[in-house]
């Protein structure tokens, strides 16, 4: 009879252990707890981790909350600011060395022309780096030594302001002005460095006197005209008040143009390239794309002709390319005016 009761007693003891009485099986001997053995308290179970919240998407397609809740400068901002003069100094010394080397050349060979081309490119990059460093230093002093507090200030730091518009995005028309100015200046430096390689002829003076091309006034003037038209379309909106003169907190009404500033987390070189051919919503703008495409084609032709036939000075630009550039610049300016809504 005792043997038949043992399984019943053992089941009761085990049930008591699971209920929090005893947790050590060694405390049970023949179905009875050992005398003097403490009865430990079972630890409380850890709470289950809460499931991760799924990302919330707004029905209008706008980014979720937190996408634009304050500007945070990227990690490389301060480091780049501290090393601005180092890069400018390295480029300056390297460019000076190549320019001296190219200026001492006296034979018109492919190798010497390549040295002059590299020297001209380095000279332009060094000038840009020095100008960028000077502007960064000035802007830091103008802010009282403080860091940038908005994405617009960050994207317009230094020489980048030549490319960035008032809304913080890369401006297609302003970029055209800068690129064509840099291309013509680099070509003139290249011809100046090759002056001694052609006896009895100065390629630099020949390009400015005998071989001057009036179409370069169009090349430099078209981007400037497009930029002026784009700025005029924005500034004259809302019956001449423009988007910047609207009082803070005023509710935008239908038919009134308001500028969409660039989001705080959008910055970087790839983003700037994308903004050259897109609108404020990140969608391809065909007028901008056409304007950029014809400028790139003309720029490639210009560079190839300067490098292949420097004796001819600045190369002539075909009338077809000039016409395409003019049409695309006109379309770009007209599209900018259409996109800018004005009060009826």
N, C-alpha and C positions, 0 to 999 in steps of 0.2 A: 504493500500500500504506500509505503514511503517512497519507493522508486517511482510509483505512478504519479506522486505529487511533485516530484522534482521538475518535470518539464513545465508544469503550471507555475511553480515558483519562479523558475528561470525567466519565463515570459513576463511575469510581473516586474521582475528586477530590471530587465531590459527596457520595458516600457517606462519605468521610473527614471532610468538614465536618459532616455530620449526626452522626457519631460523636464529635464534640468536638474534631477536629483544627483546622480552619479555619472561621471563621464569616463572613468578609468575602469576597464574590464577587470584589471588585477585586483580591484577592491571587492570583487565578488568571489566568494569561495563556497562551492557547493550550493549555490543558490542563495547564500546569505551574505550580506556585507560584512567586511572585516571590521572588528571592533576598533574604535578610535580613528578610523580612516575619515579624513575630512570629506565633506561633500562639496566639491567645487561648483561654482556658479557658471553656467554656460555663457560665453560672451555673446553680446548682442550682434545680430547679423548686420553687416555693412549695407547701407542703402544702395540700391541699384542705380547705376549712372543714368542720368536723364538722356533721352535720345537727342541727337543733334538736330537742331532746327533746320528745316529745309529753306533754301534761299527764296526770298519773297520776290516775285516779279509783279511789277505794276501793270495794270491793264493797258496803260497808254504806251508801254514799251520804254518808259523812262528808267534810268538806273535806280536800284534800290537805295534806301536811305543810307547815308554814310559815304556815298560815292563822291560827294562834293561838300564835305563838312569841314573845310579848313585846309589851308595849304601846308604841306609838309615838304620842306626842301629835300631833294634826293641826297643820298649819302656823299656823293662826289662833289657837291657844291662847294663846301668850304675847302676841301683838298685842292680842287681846281683853282680856287681863288688864291690860295697860298703859293701855288707853284706857277702862277701866271708869268712871272718874269723869267723863270728858269727856261720855259719853253721858248719865250721870245728871244732870250739870249742865245740859246742853242741854234735856233733857226737863223738868227742874225749872223752869228759867226760862220755857220755853214754856208749861207748865201754869199757872204763877203768873200770867202775863200773860192767858191766856184766862179763868182763874178771876176775876180782878179785873174783866175786861170783862163777864163774865156776871153778876157780883154787882151791877154798877152798872145793869143793865137793869131797867126798871120797866114794860114793856109785855109782855103775854102774846101774842106772835106766833110764827109758825113759825120765822122767822129767829132770834129770840132763844132759842127753845127749842133750835135747832140749835147755837148758840154754847155754851149750857150743856151740851149733850150732849158736844160735842167737849172742852170744858173738864173735864168729869167723867172722860172716858176718858183724857185726857192726865194728869190728876192720879193716876189709878190706875197708869198706865204709869210715871210719874215715881217714885212710891212704890216700885214693884217694882224699878226700875233702881237706886235708892239702896240699897234693902235688899240687892240682889245685889252691889253694889260693897262694901258694908260686910262682907258675909259672905265675899267673896273676899279682902278684906284680912285679916280675922281668920284664915281658913284658911291663908293664906300664912304668917302669923306663927306659927301653930300648927305648921306643917311646918318651921319654921326657915328660911324663905325658899326652900326647895327646890321643884322642880317636881313635878307629880303623877307617880306611878310606876305607876299602874294605871288601867285603863279605868273601874273602879268609882269611884275618886276623881275622875276627870275628869268623869264624868257626874253626880256628886253635888256638883260645885262650886257654891258660892253658893246662889242661890235654886232651882237645879235639883233640889236635894235634896228639895224639897217634892213633886216629881213622880216621882222615881226611887226604886225599891224597893231592898231589900238585895241583890238579885241583879244590879243594874245596869241593869234594864229599866224603862221607863216604867210606872208603876202605874196601872191603870184607876181604882181606888177613890180613891187619893190625888189623882189629877187631878180627879176629881169634887168632892172637898172644896175644892180650890183654886179651881176655876172658879166654883162656886156662891158661895163666899165673896166672890170678886172681883166677881161680878155684883151681889150684894145691896149691897155697899159702894159700887160705882159708881152704882147707882140712888139710894142715899141722898145721895150727893154731888150728883147731878143735881137732886134735889128741893130740896136746901139752896140751890143756886145760883139756883133759880127762886122763892125765897121772896118776893122783892120784886115779882115780876111779877103777883101776885094780891093785890089790896088786902084787908086785913083777914083774911088767911088765910096761915098758914105751912104750905107743903106738906110740909116736913120734919117738923115737930112733928105735923102731922095724920097722916102715915104711921106715926108711932110711937105716937100716942095714940088718935085716933078710928078710924083705918083700919088698925090693925095686924091682920095676917092670921096666925092660928096655923099655917096650913099651911107657913109658912116655917121653922118648927121642924122639919117633916118634910123639907123640901128640904135643909136644912143637916144634918139628922141622919141621913138615909138613906145618903149617901156615907160619913159617919163610921162608921156601923154596919157597912156593907159592908167598909170598910177594917179595922175591928177584927176582924171575923169572919175575913177573909183572913189577917191576921197571926196570929190565934190558931190557925188551921188549920196554919200552917207551924211556929210555935214549939212547939206541943204534939205534933208528930210524933215518932216514935221513942220512945214512952213518956215524953214530956215533955222529952227531950233536945234535940230540934230538930236541923236539919241543921248548924247552926253549931257545935255542941258535939261533933261527931264528931271524934275525934283525927285529926290529919294523918297520911296514909299508911295509914289503916285501910281495908281492902277493903270496899266496899259490898256488902251481901248482898241477896238478893231480899226485897222487902217493906219495905225501909228507905228512907225518903225522903232524897234528896240533891239539893240545889239546884244547878241548872245556871247557872253564871255567864255573863253576856253575853260573847261573843267580844271580843277586844281590838280588832278592826278595825271594830266596829259602833258608830257614834256619829253624831249629827246630828239635826236637827229632823224630817226626813221619816221617819227610822228610828224616832224616838220616837212619832210619830203611828201608824205601823204596829204598834208594840208594844201600843198600847191595845186592839187588837182581835185580837191573835194570841197564841198560847201560846209556850212557850220554844223550840219548834222552828220558829217562823215560820209556823205554820198557823193559819187562821182559827179563833178560839174563839167559838162561837156565843153563849155566855153573855155574854162580854165585848162582842161586837158588839151584842147586844140591849140591854145596859145602857147602852152609849154612845149608841145610836140614840134611845132614849126620853129620855135626858138632853138630847141636842141639840135634840129637838123641843120639850121643855118650856122650854129656855133661849131658843130663838127666840121662842116665844110670850111669855115673860116680858119680853124686851127690846122686842118690838113693842108690848106693852101699856103699858109704862112710857113709851116715847117718844110714843105717840099720845094717851094720857090721863093726863098727870102729875097733874092735879087730883084724881084718885082715889087718889093715893099708890101704895103697892105693890099691884099688881093681884092679884085673886084667881086662884088656880090651879085649873082644873077638876078635879073629883074623878077623872075618868077618867085624866087624865095622872098624878095622884098615885098612882093604883092601878097603872098600868103601870110607873111608876118603882119602886114598892114590890115588885112581882112580879119585875122584872128584877134589882133589888138582891138579893133573896132567892135567885134562881137563880144569880146570880154568886157569892154567898158559898157556896152549897151546892156549886157546881161546883169552887170552889177547895178545898173540903174533900175532894171526891172525887179530884181530881188529886193531892192530897198523900197519898202512900202512907205508911202506918204499919205498924209491926211487928206481926205477928199474934201 
